[in-house]
Amino acid sequence: ATAEAWGKVPVHATSTPGFIVNRVARPFYAEGLRLLEERAADAATIDAVMREAGGFRMGPFELMDLIGHDVNFAVTSSVFQAYFCDP
């Protein structure tokens, strides 16, 4: 009821490290960072492509900036450790 009151669609998920959102978000951020590292494009262009062609509401860099890099790093580290450092 709480999720629906927030305008969200609740789903049932198995209790796993990171649950669904954080498991999917880690590669989203990592690939954005990898593209930037490889100089495929700048951060603004990668964000624009993900919004305009990928249908995402925000690109990986916009989302990392919104969440905070400290929080993103802590969550990434936590999920990584929970999976015994499996890359």
C-alpha positions as CSV (number, residue, x, y, z in Angstrom):
1,A,0.0,0.0,0.0
2,T,2.9,2.4,0.8
3,A,4.6,1.8,-2.6
4,E,1.3,2.3,-4.4
5,A,0.6,5.5,-2.4
6,W,4.0,6.8,-3.7
7,G,2.9,6.1,-7.2
8,K,5.1,3.0,-7.5
9,V,4.3,-0.5,-8.7
10,P,5.4,-3.0,-6.0
11,V,7.0,-6.3,-7.0
12,H,8.0,-9.3,-5.0
13,A,11.7,-10.0,-5.1
14,T,13.9,-12.6,-3.4
15,S,16.1,-11.2,-0.7
16,T,19.5,-10.9,-2.4
17,P,22.3,-8.4,-2.0
18,G,21.2,-5.2,-3.7
19,F,17.8,-6.5,-4.6
20,I,16.7,-5.7,-8.2
21,V,17.4,-2.0,-8.6
22,N,21.0,-2.0,-7.3
23,R,21.9,-5.2,-9.1
24,V,20.8,-3.6,-12.4
25,A,22.2,-0.1,-11.6
26,R,25.8,-1.3,-10.9
27,P,26.5,-2.3,-14.6
28,F,24.7,0.9,-15.8
29,Y,27.1,3.1,-13.9
30,A,30.1,0.9,-14.6
31,E,29.6,0.9,-18.4
32,G,29.1,4.6,-18.4
33,L,32.4,5.1,-16.6
34,R,34.1,2.6,-18.9
35,L,32.8,4.5,-22.0
36,L,34.2,7.7,-20.4
37,E,37.5,6.1,-19.6
38,E,37.8,4.8,-23.2
39,R,37.0,8.3,-24.5
40,A,34.1,7.1,-26.5
41,A,32.2,10.3,-25.5
42,D,32.0,12.8,-22.8
43,A,29.7,12.4,-19.8
44,A,27.0,14.8,-21.2
45,T,26.9,12.9,-24.5
46,I,26.6,9.5,-22.8
47,D,23.8,10.8,-20.6
48,A,22.0,12.3,-23.7
49,V,22.3,9.0,-25.7
50,M,20.9,7.0,-22.8
51,R,18.0,9.4,-22.4
52,E,17.2,10.1,-26.0
53,A,18.0,6.7,-27.6
54,G,17.9,4.4,-24.6
55,G,14.7,5.7,-23.1
56,F,16.2,6.2,-19.7
57,R,14.9,9.1,-17.6
58,M,18.5,10.0,-16.7
59,G,21.9,9.0,-17.9
60,P,24.4,7.2,-15.7
61,F,26.4,10.4,-14.8
62,E,23.3,12.4,-14.1
63,L,22.1,9.7,-11.8
64,M,25.4,9.3,-10.1
65,D,25.5,13.0,-9.5
66,L,22.0,13.0,-8.0
67,I,22.6,10.0,-5.7
68,G,26.1,11.1,-4.7
69,H,29.3,9.5,-5.6
70,D,29.9,8.5,-1.9
71,V,26.6,6.7,-1.7
72,N,27.1,5.1,-5.1
73,F,30.6,3.8,-4.1
74,A,29.3,2.5,-0.8
75,V,26.5,0.6,-2.5
76,T,28.7,-0.8,-5.2
77,S,31.3,-1.9,-2.6
78,S,28.6,-3.6,-0.5
79,V,27.1,-5.5,-3.5
80,F,30.6,-6.5,-4.7
81,Q,31.5,-7.8,-1.2
82,A,28.2,-9.6,-0.8
83,Y,29.0,-11.6,-4.0
84,F,32.4,-12.5,-2.7
85,C,34.2,-10.0,-5.1
86,D,32.8,-11.7,-8.2
87,P,33.5,-9.1,-11.0
